[in-house]
């Protein structure tokens, strides 16, 4: 009876995650071979079965490589969460011992107040240091003193 309740909780959690704005698909992948155990697609025009299998395979290999790098740098450490952003998508990956949870989202569609949009707003608010104003040689004018016949000095502008 407990496994039935656990299955229901897992299903509800996956449905809740898939229901977030911007989520295109959700994959539960085998940590051994990268096969898709469960998927939830909210953008079927972008993800067919072939693309889901390709994403699962490549991201499974990426998780294994990343985990290996983390362990090489620190033997006592392990990969617990991975977030990768491309031009179109953001991959949120949670590798566990029993499964790998992968969420693919279009971060441009995430609701206000979410992390990606806050980062974009902060980047827009960072003041840019002004570039020095440089004048071309035709814009620079130089004042010279010209003496006329009456020996009176008068400043006159001439182009440099």
Phi and psi restraints in degrees (value plus and minus 20) as a CYANA .aco file:
   2 UNK   PHI     -84.4   -44.4
   2 UNK   PSI     -59.5   -19.5
   3 UNK   PHI     -85.3   -45.3
   3 UNK   PSI     -51.3   -11.3
   4 UNK   PHI     -85.9   -45.9
   4 UNK   PSI     -63.0   -23.0
   5 UNK   PHI     -86.0   -46.0
   5 UNK   PSI     -60.3   -20.3
   6 UNK   PHI     -84.0   -44.0
   6 UNK   PSI     -61.8   -21.8
   7 UNK   PHI     -81.8   -41.8
   7 UNK   PSI     -62.0   -22.0
   8 UNK   PHI     -83.5   -43.5
   8 UNK   PSI     -62.7   -22.7
   9 UNK   PHI     -83.1   -43.1
   9 UNK   PSI     -63.1   -23.1
  10 UNK   PHI     -82.9   -42.9
  10 UNK   PSI     -65.2   -25.2
  11 UNK   PHI     -80.7   -40.7
  11 UNK   PSI     -63.8   -23.8
  12 UNK   PHI     -84.1   -44.1
  12 UNK   PSI     -60.0   -20.0
  13 UNK   PHI     -84.8   -44.8
  13 UNK   PSI     -65.4   -25.4
  14 UNK   PHI     -83.8   -43.8
  14 UNK   PSI     -58.7   -18.7
  15 UNK   PHI     -84.9   -44.9
  15 UNK   PSI     -61.2   -21.2
  16 UNK   PHI     -84.0   -44.0
  16 UNK   PSI     -64.3   -24.3
  17 UNK   PHI     -84.4   -44.4
  17 UNK   PSI     -65.1   -25.1
  18 UNK   PHI     -84.5   -44.5
  18 UNK   PSI     -43.8    -3.8
  19 UNK   PHI     -99.8   -59.8
  19 UNK   PSI     -29.0    11.0
  20 UNK   PHI     -86.0   -46.0
  20 UNK   PSI     123.0   163.0
  21 UNK   PHI     -84.2   -44.2
  21 UNK   PSI     112.8   152.8
  22 UNK   PHI      78.5   118.5
  22 UNK   PSI     -37.5     2.5
  23 UNK   PHI     -93.1   -53.1
  23 UNK   PSI     104.1   144.1
  24 UNK   PHI    -116.0   -76.0
  24 UNK   PSI     -59.3   -19.3
  25 UNK   PHI    -179.0  -139.0
  25 UNK   PSI     140.1   180.1
  26 UNK   PHI    -153.4  -113.4
  26 UNK   PSI     111.5   151.5
  27 UNK   PHI    -144.9  -104.9
  27 UNK   PSI     118.5   158.5
  28 UNK   PHI    -133.5   -93.5
  28 UNK   PSI      98.0   138.0
  29 UNK   PHI    -139.1   -99.1
  29 UNK   PSI     127.6   167.6
  30 UNK   PHI     -89.8   -49.8
  30 UNK   PSI     111.0   151.0
  31 UNK   PHI     -93.9   -53.9
  31 UNK   PSI     -34.1     5.9
  32 UNK   PHI    -103.4   -63.4
  32 UNK   PSI     -69.3   -29.3
  33 UNK   PHI    -145.0  -105.0
  33 UNK   PSI     -23.7    16.3
  34 UNK   PHI      61.5   101.5
  34 UNK   PSI      -9.7    30.3
  35 UNK   PHI     -94.1   -54.1
  35 UNK   PSI     129.3   169.3
  36 UNK   PHI    -101.0   -61.0
  36 UNK   PSI      99.9   139.9
  37 UNK   PHI    -107.7   -67.7
  37 UNK   PSI     -61.5   -21.5
  38 UNK   PHI    -169.5  -129.5
  38 UNK   PSI     124.6   164.6
  39 UNK   PHI    -163.3  -123.3
  39 UNK   PSI     131.9   171.9
  40 UNK   PHI    -156.6  -116.6
  40 UNK   PSI      95.0   135.0
  41 UNK   PHI    -130.3   -90.3
  41 UNK   PSI     103.2   143.2
  42 UNK   PHI    -123.1   -83.1
  42 UNK   PSI     -27.5    12.5
  43 UNK   PHI    -149.5  -109.5
  43 UNK   PSI      55.3    95.3
  44 UNK   PHI     -83.4   -43.4
  44 UNK   PSI     -42.3    -2.3
  45 UNK   PHI     -89.7   -49.7
  45 UNK   PSI     -41.8    -1.8
  46 UNK   PHI    -121.1   -81.1
  46 UNK   PSI     -44.5    -4.5
  47 UNK   PHI    -150.5  -110.5
  47 UNK   PSI      84.5   124.5
  48 UNK   PHI    -117.4   -77.4
  48 UNK   PSI    -198.9  -158.9
  49 UNK   PHI     -79.7   -39.7
  49 UNK   PSI     -59.0   -19.0
  50 UNK   PHI     -84.4   -44.4
  50 UNK   PSI     -63.8   -23.8
  51 UNK   PHI     -87.5   -47.5
  51 UNK   PSI     -57.5   -17.5
  52 UNK   PHI     -81.8   -41.8
  52 UNK   PSI     -65.3   -25.3
  53 UNK   PHI     -84.0   -44.0
  53 UNK   PSI     -59.1   -19.1
  54 UNK   PHI     -85.8   -45.8
  54 UNK   PSI     -64.7   -24.7
  55 UNK   PHI     -81.0   -41.0
  55 UNK   PSI     -64.7   -24.7
  56 UNK   PHI     -81.7   -41.7
  56 UNK   PSI     -65.8   -25.8
  57 UNK   PHI     -82.1   -42.1
  57 UNK   PSI     -70.2   -30.2
  58 UNK   PHI     -89.5   -49.5
  58 UNK   PSI     -61.6   -21.6
  59 UNK   PHI     -91.8   -51.8
  59 UNK   PSI     -50.8   -10.8
  60 UNK   PHI     -81.6   -41.6
  60 UNK   PSI     -66.1   -26.1
  61 UNK   PHI     -84.1   -44.1
  61 UNK   PSI     -58.7   -18.7
  62 UNK   PHI     -84.9   -44.9
  62 UNK   PSI     -61.6   -21.6
  63 UNK   PHI     -82.5   -42.5
  63 UNK   PSI     -65.2   -25.2
  64 UNK   PHI     -82.4   -42.4
  64 UNK   PSI     -61.5   -21.5
  65 UNK   PHI     -84.7   -44.7
  65 UNK   PSI     -65.7   -25.7
  66 UNK   PHI     -83.9   -43.9
  66 UNK   PSI     -62.3   -22.3
  67 UNK   PHI     -81.2   -41.2
  67 UNK   PSI     -61.0   -21.0
  68 UNK   PHI     -83.4   -43.4
  68 UNK   PSI     -61.3   -21.3
  69 UNK   PHI     -83.9   -43.9
  69 UNK   PSI     -64.8   -24.8
  70 UNK   PHI     -80.8   -40.8
  70 UNK   PSI     -63.2   -23.2
  71 UNK   PHI     -91.4   -51.4
  71 UNK   PSI     -51.4   -11.4
  72 UNK   PHI     -86.6   -46.6
  72 UNK   PSI     -59.2   -19.2
  73 UNK   PHI     -92.1   -52.1
  73 UNK   PSI     -53.3   -13.3
  74 UNK   PHI    -170.6  -130.6
  74 UNK   PSI      88.9   128.9
  75 UNK   PHI     -78.5   -38.5
  75 UNK   PSI     -52.0   -12.0
  76 UNK   PHI    -106.3   -66.3
  76 UNK   PSI     -18.7    21.3
  77 UNK   PHI    -121.0   -81.0
  77 UNK   PSI     143.7   183.7
  78 UNK   PHI    -169.9  -129.9
  78 UNK   PSI     134.5   174.5
  79 UNK   PHI     -97.3   -57.3
  79 UNK   PSI     107.2   147.2
  80 UNK   PHI    -138.5   -98.5
  80 UNK   PSI     -42.2    -2.2
  81 UNK   PHI    -177.4  -137.4
  81 UNK   PSI     124.8   164.8
  82 UNK   PHI    -162.1  -122.1
  82 UNK   PSI     112.4   152.4
  83 UNK   PHI    -152.2  -112.2
  83 UNK   PSI     103.3   143.3
  84 UNK   PHI    -149.6  -109.6
  84 UNK   PSI     113.6   153.6
  85 UNK   PHI    -138.9   -98.9
  85 UNK   PSI     111.7   151.7
  86 UNK   PHI    -132.3   -92.3
  86 UNK   PSI    -192.8  -152.8
  87 UNK   PHI     -83.5   -43.5
  87 UNK   PSI     -54.5   -14.5
  88 UNK   PHI    -123.8   -83.8
  88 UNK   PSI     -57.7   -17.7
  89 UNK   PHI    -147.7  -107.7
  89 UNK   PSI     142.8   182.8
  90 UNK   PHI    -143.3  -103.3
  90 UNK   PSI     110.8   150.8
  91 UNK   PHI    -126.3   -86.3
  91 UNK   PSI     100.0   140.0
  92 UNK   PHI    -131.1   -91.1
  92 UNK   PSI      97.2   137.2
  93 UNK   PHI    -144.9  -104.9
  93 UNK   PSI     109.3   149.3
  94 UNK   PHI    -141.7  -101.7
  94 UNK   PSI      77.4   117.4
  95 UNK   PHI    -103.3   -63.3
  95 UNK   PSI     100.8   140.8
  96 UNK   PHI    -132.7   -92.7
  96 UNK   PSI     154.2   194.2
  97 UNK   PHI     -89.1   -49.1
  97 UNK   PSI     -58.4   -18.4
  98 UNK   PHI    -109.2   -69.2
  98 UNK   PSI     -41.3    -1.3
  99 UNK   PHI    -181.2  -141.2
  99 UNK   PSI     148.9   188.9
 100 UNK   PHI    -142.6  -102.6
 100 UNK   PSI     102.3   142.3
 101 UNK   PHI    -117.4   -77.4
 101 UNK   PSI     105.2   145.2
 102 UNK   PHI    -144.4  -104.4
 102 UNK   PSI     106.5   146.5
 103 UNK   PHI    -136.4   -96.4
 103 UNK   PSI     106.9   146.9
 104 UNK   PHI    -129.0   -89.0
 104 UNK   PSI     104.4   144.4
 105 UNK   PHI    -154.2  -114.2
 105 UNK   PSI     134.4   174.4
 106 UNK   PHI    -112.2   -72.2
 106 UNK   PSI      81.7   121.7
 107 UNK   PHI     -86.8   -46.8
 107 UNK   PSI     -34.0     6.0
 108 UNK   PHI     -93.9   -53.9
 108 UNK   PSI     -35.9     4.1
 109 UNK   PHI    -122.7   -82.7
 109 UNK   PSI     -15.0    25.0
 110 UNK   PHI     -89.8   -49.8
 110 UNK   PSI     129.1   169.1
 111 UNK   PHI     -89.8   -49.8
 111 UNK   PSI     139.5   179.5
 112 UNK   PHI     -78.4   -38.4
 112 UNK   PSI     125.0   165.0
 113 UNK   PHI      71.0   111.0
 113 UNK   PSI     -26.9    13.1
 114 UNK   PHI    -101.4   -61.4
 114 UNK   PSI     142.8   182.8
 115 UNK   PHI     -77.2   -37.2
 115 UNK   PSI     -69.1   -29.1
 116 UNK   PHI     -79.7   -39.7
 116 UNK   PSI     -61.5   -21.5
 117 UNK   PHI     -88.8   -48.8
 117 UNK   PSI     -56.6   -16.6
 118 UNK   PHI     -82.9   -42.9
 118 UNK   PSI     -60.1   -20.1
 119 UNK   PHI     -84.1   -44.1
 119 UNK   PSI     -60.8   -20.8
 120 UNK   PHI     -83.0   -43.0
 120 UNK   PSI     -62.6   -22.6
 121 UNK   PHI     -85.2   -45.2
 121 UNK   PSI     -59.5   -19.5
 122 UNK   PHI     -84.9   -44.9
 122 UNK   PSI     -58.0   -18.0
 123 UNK   PHI     -86.5   -46.5
 123 UNK   PSI     -56.1   -16.1
 124 UNK   PHI     -90.4   -50.4
 124 UNK   PSI     -48.4    -8.4
 125 UNK   PHI    -103.5   -63.5
 125 UNK   PSI     -32.5     7.5
 126 UNK   PHI     -88.5   -48.5
 126 UNK   PSI      99.3   139.3
 127 UNK   PHI     -89.2   -49.2
 127 UNK   PSI     117.1   157.1
 128 UNK   PHI    -106.8   -66.8
 128 UNK   PSI     119.4   159.4
 129 UNK   PHI     -92.3   -52.3
 129 UNK   PSI     111.9   151.9
 130 UNK   PHI     -88.0   -48.0
 130 UNK   PSI     121.1   161.1
 131 UNK   PHI     -98.2   -58.2
 131 UNK   PSI     126.3   166.3
 132 UNK   PHI     -85.2   -45.2
 132 UNK   PSI     121.1   161.1
 133 UNK   PHI     -99.2   -59.2
 133 UNK   PSI     104.7   144.7
 134 UNK   PHI    -139.1   -99.1
 134 UNK   PSI     109.7   149.7
 135 UNK   PHI    -119.7   -79.7
 135 UNK   PSI     122.6   162.6
 136 UNK   PHI     -97.0   -57.0
 136 UNK   PSI     147.0   187.0
 137 UNK   PHI     -84.8   -44.8
 137 UNK   PSI     -44.5    -4.5
 138 UNK   PHI     -97.1   -57.1
 138 UNK   PSI     -42.2    -2.2
 139 UNK   PHI    -105.3   -65.3
 139 UNK   PSI     -41.2    -1.2
 140 UNK   PHI    -100.1   -60.1
 140 UNK   PSI     106.5   146.5
 141 UNK   PHI    -137.8   -97.8
 141 UNK   PSI     125.4   165.4
 142 UNK   PHI    -141.4  -101.4
 142 UNK   PSI     120.6   160.6
 143 UNK   PHI    -113.9   -73.9
 143 UNK   PSI     109.4   149.4
 144 UNK   PHI    -144.5  -104.5
 144 UNK   PSI     136.7   176.7
 145 UNK   PHI    -121.5   -81.5
 145 UNK   PSI     104.2   144.2
 146 UNK   PHI    -134.0   -94.0
 146 UNK   PSI     110.7   150.7
 147 UNK   PHI    -118.6   -78.6
 147 UNK   PSI     112.7   152.7
 148 UNK   PHI    -117.7   -77.7
 148 UNK   PSI    -191.5  -151.5
 149 UNK   PHI     -84.7   -44.7
 149 UNK   PSI     -45.3    -5.3
 150 UNK   PHI    -109.0   -69.0
 150 UNK   PSI     -14.9    25.1
 151 UNK   PHI      43.8    83.8
 151 UNK   PSI      16.0    56.0
 152 UNK   PHI    -129.0   -89.0
 152 UNK   PSI     110.7   150.7
 153 UNK   PHI    -102.8   -62.8
 153 UNK   PSI     108.7   148.7
 154 UNK   PHI    -152.7  -112.7
 154 UNK   PSI     106.3   146.3
 155 UNK   PHI     -90.7   -50.7
 155 UNK   PSI     123.5   163.5
 156 UNK   PHI    -161.7  -121.7
 156 UNK   PSI     117.6   157.6
 157 UNK   PHI    -108.0   -68.0
 157 UNK   PSI     114.0   154.0
 158 UNK   PHI    -155.3  -115.3
 158 UNK   PSI     133.4   173.4
 159 UNK   PHI     -96.8   -56.8
 159 UNK   PSI     122.2   162.2
